[in-house]
Amino acid sequence: VLRWIEFRIFDPSYFKLDQGTTPVHLIIIDEIVSLHFLLHQKAFELLVRFFEATFAELDTLVH
């Protein structure tokens, strides 16, 4: 599931959808981390990559 979330988040069309609420992908990661201790490190690495990445589509939405 984390691999699917990674592909969805880094898909160039991810931010083209209007997301006025918390993205489902972040909610799923929260559930995985709260239920599966052994996946904490992988989820953390995914979130770090996500928050450190630059997304041209997101910059367009902000403007």
Secondary structure, DSSP 8 states (H G I E B T S, - for coil): -HHHHHHHHTSTTGGGS---S--HHHHHHHHHHHH-GGGHHHHHHHHHHHHH---HHHHHHH-
